[in-house]
Amino acid sequence: MRRIIVSGLGPGNGLLVPDFARRMAREHPTFLRTKRHPSASLFGDLESFDSLYESQATISDVYAAIVERLISETRDSETIGYLVPGSPLVAERTVELLRSRPEVDVEVIPCVSFLDLVWSRLEIDPFKAKVTLIDGQNFESEVVGVRGAALVSQCDNQFVLSDIKLALDGDSSHVVKVMQRLGMDDEHIFEVEWNDLDRIVRADHLTSLWIPELPQTGEKQEVDALRSLVAQLRAECPWDRAQTHQSLVPGLLEEANEVVSAIEALDLADGSLDHLVEELGDLLFHIFLQSAIGEENGSFDLDDVAAAVLAKMVRRHPHIFEREPGSPMPSLEELADQWKAIKASENND
């Protein structure tokens, strides 16, 4: 079977490039994803895919084109090599795409990642610190629901930094640690205030951000405030404290019906969005109250509820989260059939 061997260039210092990568480049036709990496100079005569970054419309299209080119190359040489920045197992979308292709056997050789240097410089255990890893290119979507510390990679240009800053309602009280070119002679680690993130930092392809505590948006603050209010009512209000999952059912049905009525009133031109917001809030309060009761019983909490629906929506939208770049979007009819099929499969499980 045709084979692609993938190795990494390490975090930047040429001393950390694995010997296997050099041997692979000598023994097999080998390609670099990009020459925009300090250690790529050790393989100066190898072809890279940098031109695709200019010719393709989106980064997803770039990665898809790289994968197609690599698979095409295996038709002439049964085994080829592929070198990527850092580790092939960390934030390397092209490797994920290659592994999903049945027509080639992909062998991944692990190597030192920039993450090893990050934890060393920060002097932390990422497991104990409960660090969340976020791709800077997809920051706005990946940061949803994330709390606490985060390491943001792929911060390779000013537009990414601006998007990161604007994705959250930060203020000058939040400080970000910028880590650039770790392991290199010109390694640079410094702190900036959140609002200055895209003003002071000059991003490059070896830039990452350490955020000790993610700033929350105003919306998240309101959600947390409601959660705290419900907990306070359960602790101090005799009526709220007396409620159970079962006792809340009549009120839950009533609030759900009132939401429907508020929506229908919009169609009759005698309703208002303010009224709909109010009724949705009443329904949301019931969800928070049910979750608070579950948390007190040790059975589930609001995070479990959110995690369950997140997993379900991802599972029921494979055309968003699993579709190969460049493949056509299913029609509305096909999406409806897909939804029914996935739901039926879930019920059978």
N, C-alpha and C positions, 0 to 999 in steps of 0.2 A: 504494500500500500504506500502511496505517496506520503512523504513525511516532512513536517516543518519543525525544526528544533528552535526553540525560543529561549534566549538568555537576555540578561540585563547588563547595562553599563555601570550599574552601581549609582550611588548618590552624586557623584561628580569627580571625586578624587581618583585619578588613574590607578593608584595603588589598590583600590577596592574593586577594580574590574576583575571578574573571575578568570582564572587561567583557561577554563573551558571555553569562554567566549573567544579568546585568541585562537585556540586550537580549532574551534568550529569554523572560524573565518578562513583558516588555512586549508581545511579539509573539504569544505562545501561552499557552493555559491551562497553568499550571505548578503543580507540587505539591512540597512539602518532605517528605522522609522524616521529619524531626523538627525541631522548633524548639529542641531542646536543643543548640544550637550558637551560639557568639557571633555569627557572621555572619548567622544566620537573622533577626536583628532588622532587617536591611536589606530583608527581604522580608516584613514583618509582616502584610501583607494576604493572603498566600498560605495555602492550606489545607495542613495537615500531617496525617501519619498517626499522631500521638502517641496517639490514643485506642485504636488497635489494640494498642499495647503493654500496655494494661490489659485489653482484652477477650479476647485470645488466650492460650491455655494455655502455649505455649512460644515461644521466639524464632524457631524455624523456622516456626511457624504465623503469626507476625507478618509475616515476610518473604514468605511465600506469599500472605497476604491483601493485602499492599501490591501485589504483582505483579498479582494478579487485579483489584484496584481500578484500577490504571493501565491495564491492557488494556481494562477496561470503559469507561474515560473516552475511549479512542480511538474508540469507536463514535459518540460525539457530536462529537468534534473530531478530525479526521484526524491532526493533529499536536499533541502535547502536550509540555510540558517536565517534567523531574524533577530536583530538586536534592538532592544527598546531602552529608553532612559530608565534609570533606577532599577526596580525589580519588576519582572513581568507579571508578578502576582499582586501588585499594588497599583490601583487606579490606572489600569492599562486596558482600555476598551477594545483595542484591536485583538488582544489575546483572547478576550471573552468571545468575540465574534469568530475567531479562528476555531476555538474549541467547539463551537456550535455547528461547524461544517462537517458532515459525515464523510465527505470524499477525501479528507486528509487526516492523517494521524498527527496530532500535535503533542510534542514532548516539551515540557516546560522545565527549565533548569533554574532553580531558585538562586537568589544572590542577595547581597546586602541591599536593603531599602533605605531611602532617606528617613523613614520612620525610626530606624535604629538610632540615627544621629539626633533626631528630634527629641526622643525620650531621654537621651543622654544629656543634651543641652538643657532641657527643662528639669532634669533630675526628678522625674516622676515615673510611677508605674501606671501606664494607661488604663489598666484594668481597675486598679484601686481608685483612680481619678474619674473613672467612668467617662472616658473621652469619646466623643462622637467624631468620626471622620467624615468630612464633607468635601465634595468635589466643587471647587470654586466656580467651574463652568456651569454648574446646575444648582448654585447656592440657594436661590429663591425657593425652589421646589423641595430640596433636600433638608432645609432647615426647619420646615414646618413641623411643629410639635416637639422640637429638640430643646432640651434644657441643659443647663450646666456648661461644662467645658467642651470646646470643639477645636479640632485642628482642620484648617481649610487648606487644601492643596490645589494645584493647577491655577494659581493666581498669576498668570503669565502676561497680563497686560492691564492698562489703566481702565479699560472698559469693564473688565471683570471686577476690579477693585470698586469701581463706582456702583456696579450692580449689587455687590455685597453690602456696601454702605447703605444704599437706598432700600434694600430689602427689609431692613429693620429700622425701627425708630430709635436709633442710638442717640446718645448725647455725650457731652464732653467728659462725663464722669466715667465712661467706659474706656478701658485701655486695651489695646491690641498689641501683642508682641509679634513683630515682623521678623521672620527668619529667612535669610537669603544666602544661597551658595554654601550650604553647610558642608564642612569638610574640605573646603577650598582655602587657598591662601587669603583670599579676600572675603572670607566669611563675615557676614554682618548680621547682628541681632540687636534690635532696638525696639522701643515702645513708642506708639503714637496714640493719640486720642481718636476715638471712633470717627468723629466728624472730619478729621484730617487724613483719613485713610487713603483717599485717592488724591490728596493734595501734596502730601509729603513723600509717600512711598513711590519709588520708581520701580515698577514691577518688571520682573524678567521670568524666564522659564524655570528658575530655581527659587521661586518665592513661595513661601507658605505663611499662613497666619495662625497664631495661637490665641484663642479667645478664651480666657479663664472662665468667663460667665457670659453667656449670650445675652445681649440686650433684648428685651421683649418689646413687641409692638404694643400699641395701645389696645388693640383688640385682645391680645393675649393677656394683658393686665386685667381687662374687664372679665375675661373668662376665669382667671385665677381668683378675682375678687368675688365672683358669684360662687365659686367652689368654697371659698372661705366662709361666705355668708351662710350657705347651706349647712356647713359643719357647725357654725355657731348656733343656728336655729335648732339643729338636732340636739345640741348640748343644753340649750337654755329655754327653748319654747316648749311648754308641755304638749301642745297639739302636735307640733312637728316631731317631737320625741316619741309620741305614741304611735306614729304611723308605721305600717309594715308594707312589704311589697304588695300584699293582697288588698289592704285597706285603701291604697292609692288608685286602684284600678278604675273606680267610677269617675274620679276626678280626671284621670289620664284620658279616658274616653271622651269626657266632656271637653277638655282642652283641645284634643285632636279634632273634634267636630267643629269647634269654634275657629280653628285655623282654616278648615275647609270653607266655612261660611265666609270668613274674611277674604279668602281668595276668590270665591264666587262673587262676592260683592264688588270686587274690582271689575269684573266683566259687566256688571250692571251699572257701572259708572256712579254708584252711590257709596262705594267703599273708599278706603284710603290706605296708603302704604303704612302710615303710622299705626293704624289699627292692626294691620297684618303683623307688623313688627311686635306690637304688644302681645298679640295672641301667640306668635312663635316663641316669644319670651316665656309665656306661661307654660307652654309645652316643654321648653328647654328646662325650666325649673323642675318639672316632674322627672326628667331624665337625670338631672343632677341629684335630686332627692333619692331616686331609686339607687343610683350609684353610691351615694353616701351610706345608705342602709346596707348595701352589699359590702362596702369597705368595713363597716363596723362589725359585720358578721364574719369578716375574713374570707369572703367568697370571691369578690371581685370589686374593682373600683372604676372610677371614670377613665383612667388610662387603659384598663382592660377593654372597656367598651369601645374607646377610640381605636385601640389596636385591632380589635376584631373587625370593625367596619373598614379600617384601612386595608387589612389583609384581604377582606372580601372584595373590595372594589378593585384592588390590584389584580386579584385572581379573575375577576369578571371582565377585565379590560385587557386581554392579551394583545389586542390590536394597538394598544398604546405602549405597554411595557415589554412586549416580547416581539413585536413586529420588526423584521429586519429593515435597516435603513434602505430607502428607495423602493420598497415593496408597496403595492397599492393599498389604500385604505378600503376595508370592506364597505359594501353598500349598507344603507339603513336596514333593509330587509335582512341582509346577512348578519348584521349586528344583533338584531332582535332574535334571530334563530340561535345565534351563538350564546346570547344571554340565557335563553331558555335551556339550552343544552348544559351549560355550566351549572345553572341552578339545579337542574334535575340531577346532575352528577353529585352535587353537594348533598342533596336530600338523600340520595342512595347511600352515601357514606355515613 
